[in-house]
Structures are given as C-alpha cells and as structure tokens.
Amino acid sequence: MTYVTAETRGPVGMITLARPEKKNALDRQTAEELQAALDRLGADATVRVVVLSAQGEDFCAGADLQALEAMLGEGLKAHLQDAQALGKVFITMRTIPKPVVGVIRGRALAGGAGLATACDMVLAHVESSFGYPEVQVGFVPAMVMTMLRRAVGEKRAFDLIATGRRISAAEALHMGLVSRVLAAESFDADVEKIIQGIAASPPTALAMTKRLFYGLDTLDFRAGIALGAKINVEARSTEDFREGVKRFAARERQ
C-alpha cells in the first residue's frame, strides 16, 4: 500500500494514514487502502483492537481537492463509485468485530473528521481540532451526517455542518464527538495504556459488546432489552466468560 500502512503489535492492529505531505488527504486510493487494512485486521484472530492514527502534524485535512478537480469532467457513476469507496470504509469500521480507536493529533477536518467520527472511540490530543467545512467550498458532509447526528445530536450537528466552524478538542469532548482529551506531555503513554487496557479484555466479549451497541440503533426499548438478554446468554456460553467467572469467584473466596 502507498498511502496507508497496516501492521500488528501483539493484540493491537495499527492502521496509519501515511500521506503527511498532503496532510493525509483522502482520495479513492486512500479509501481503498483503508478498506484493505480494515478487512485484513478485522479478520486477524490475533487482533483485539484496531488503532487508526496518522503520520505528520495533522490527522487528516479531508478530501484531496486536486483529485476531485481531476474528476470534474467524469460522469455521475464515477463520482458515485468514488463516494461509495469511503462510505464502505465507514460501514466496515462499524461492523468489524473489533473496537476501532482513533488517535487524533492536529487537525481532523471534513472527511478526516468523518473518519474520527466513524471510530468507536476517539482519543484526542489536547491541541487537536475538528471541523466539517465542506459547505464553505460548495460541498456537503453527506455521509458523515449519519454518524455525526448520532454522536452529538441534531442541533449541535447542524451547527457544525452549516457553519463549517472548527472546534477545539475540549469543545469536541463537551459535544460528545471525542471520548477523551489527553495531555500533550503524556499523550503517547496515555494512549498506550488505554489501548492495552482494551486489548486485555477477551475478544469474544469485545465483539459481542460492539455488535449489541450498534444493534440497538434501530430498536425500541423493549426490543433492545430483548436483544440484550439474547446477547447476555450468548456471552455466558463462551469459554472466556466461564474462565473469567471462575477466576473472579476464586478471588472472592480468598
């Protein structure tokens, strides 16, 4: 791959945007390489958590505008296929059975903010910033809206996409756009501690937790409780659960 790297470090799968000279801008090739990396790490039984980060000062400045300019004369089918390539990445991030954790430094703008929003968990550097400025160039943050409305609610989401304003990590945390804001001086160590903590959990429990979490999106209250009961029973049948119960029960008897 050219614009994305993918590797494993024990139980952690690392996906890194590797186009710092373009501020990790997104084009069709980058989207396809992201998809390939997610498919590979999602299917790797040794991987328990996937981390998405980037090289350089910025996480991702959004779409590669030069690539979009080069496509201006092409037909609607070509533009649809280009958009769907990134849309498929968003869907895969939500459906693979491993938590996807975004590690954000610098700016995450437009499609870059969309990538962050698509992550299950976002760890933001205190000096990072976020924004959806598509409307300022006559564009629409179209696919991102589905995730952004869920993350921050209608009024805050519309504020962000209608104004295109950039927000700090602190405001993103207040809105619910990021999970945690980490101090600059301990950022790398804090990220490592959090990632290893997630990776220490049994993979079956992580997979079922993620499946239930997003499975609740389209269910009413009663259906959600019913699905939760079903997953509860499914979890009890796993070897990870049995070993965990025995281990903690033994501690209580000591």
N, C-alpha and C positions, 0 to 999 in steps of 0.2 A: 504494500500500500504506500501511497505517496503523501497524502495529507493527514493520515491518521495512523497512530501506532497502537498496537494491542499486545499485551503481554500478561503473564500471570506471575504473581508473587505469593506463593503459597496459596491460601484460600481466597486471595483477592485478585480480581481481574482488572487490569488497568487499561483504560482507553484514553488516549491523549490526542487532542487536536494538535496537529504539527505543521501549521502553516503561519508561523508568527510574523513573517514578512508581510502577510496580508491581514494581520490581526485575526487570523483563523476564520476568515470569511467563508461562508458556506456556498458551495456550488453543487452541481449534480454529482460530480466525482466524490466530493467530500461526503455527501449524504450516502452514496453507495458504499463507501469505505466504512462509514459508521455502522451501516446496516450489517455489513460482513463481520465487523468486530463484535457487534451485539449478538449475532447469530452464533458465532464461534464460542464466545464466553458464556452465553446463555445455555449452550449445550454441554459445556465442560463440567463434568460431575465434581471436579475438584474445586471449582469456584463457588464461593458462598455469597460474595458481594461484588458488584461491579462499580468501579470508580471512574467517573468522567471528569477529566481536567484538560488543561491546555498549556502549551508552551508559550513563552513570551509574557509580555506585560498584561495583555488582555485575554479574557476567556474567549470571547467571540464577538466581533463587531456586526454580525448579521450576514445578510446575503451578499454575495460577490456581485457588486453592481456592474462590473465590467462583463461578467459572464451573462448577466441579464441583458445588458446592452447588446451583446452579440446575438442574443436570441430574438431581438425585437421584430425581425422580419419573418420569423417562423410562424407556423400555424398554431391553432389552439391545441391540437393534440400534443405537440411537442411541449408546449407550456404546461399542459395538464400533467404529462409524464414527469416533468421536472419538479412540479409542486408535490406530486404524489411520492416521489423518492424521499423527500424529507418527512412527509406525513407518515410514511411507513416506518421511519425511524422512531417517531413519537409513539406510534402504536406498539412497536416492539419493546421500547423502554418500559411501557406499562405492563406488557404481557409476559415478558420473560420471568421465570420463577426465582429471580434473584433481586434483592434490593439494588437499585441504581442510585448512587450517591454522587451528586455534583459538587465539585470542589472549585469554587469560583474566586479568581483573583482578577483585579482590574475591571474592565467593562464587559458586561453581558448585555448586548443590545439587539433589538429586533429578533431575528432568528436565533441569535445567541441567547437572548433572554428566553426564547421559546425552548431551547434545549435545556436550560436550567429549570424552567417550569415543568418540563416533562420528567425530570428526575423525581424519584420517590422521596429523596431527602436532599437538602441543599445546605452545604457548609460554606459560608461566605466570609472572605477576608474583610476586616473592618473597613478597609479603604475601597472595597469593590462598589460598583454601581450598576444599576439595572434600568432598562428603558425599552419602550416599544414605539420607536419614532417613525414607523412605516408611513403613517398618514402625512408626514411632512414632505415626503417625496412622491405623493400621489399613490401610495401603495396601501395595502390593508393587511394587518396582522391576522390573517384569516384563520389558519389552522390553530394558531396559538390561543385564540379566544376560547375554544372549548376547554382548555386546561386552565387558563387564567381566571375565568369566571368561577370555576370550582375552587381555585386556590384562595382568591381574595374577595369574592362576592361581586355582585353586579355593579354597584356604584363605584367601588374602587377600581374595578377592571375597566369600566368605561372611562373614568378619569385618565387612566394610564394610556389607553389606546387612542382617545380623542385628542389629548394634548401632546402626546409623544414625549412628555417630560421625563427627565432622568431622575431616579431616586437613589438615595444612599442605601448602604447595607442596613443601617439602623431603621430606615423607613420601610424597607422591604421586609424586615423582620416583623415590624409592627403590623404590616398588612397581612402577613402570613405567606409571603412569597418565598421566604427562605426559612430554614429550620433553625439555624444557629448562626450567630456572628462571632467570629473568633479573632482574638487579639493578634496584631501583627507579629509581636515578639515571640509568640508561642504557636503560631499558626500551624506550621508543619507538624509539630509534636502533637498538638491537639487533634488535628485531622487524623493522624496515625492512630492515636488512642481510640478515637470514635470508630474508625473503620475496623480496627482489630476487635473492638468490643462487639460489633455487629457480626463479624466473621466467626466469632467464638460460639455463636448460637447454632443449634442443629439446623441443617439445611432444609429438612422437611418442614420444620416449624416456620422458618422464614418464608418458604414457598407458599405454605397454606395461609399464613398471615397476609401476604401480599395479594393472593387470589381472593380472599374474603374481603379485604379492604376495598378493592376496586369493584368487586362483585356487588357491593352494596349500592353502587351508584344509581341503578335503575329500579331498586326495590323499595316498597313501602316498609313501614316499621315492622309489621307482623312478618312479612316475607324475609326481612333482614334478620330478625330473631331466629326464624326457622332455618335459614341458611347457616347462621352462626352455630346453631345446635348440630347441624349436619357436619360442619367442619370440625366442631368440638369432638364429636365421636370419631371422625376420621383421624384426628390427631392422636386420640387415645390408642389407636391401633398400631401406631408406629413404634419401632424399636427405640428411637430417640426418646420418645415420651416415657416408655417403660423404664429405660435406664435412668432418665432424669428423676422420675418419681422415686425409684429405689435409692438413688444417691442422696436426694434431699431428705427422704424419710429416715435414712440411716443417720444423717447428721442430727436430726431432731431427737433420735434415741440416745445419742451420746451424752 
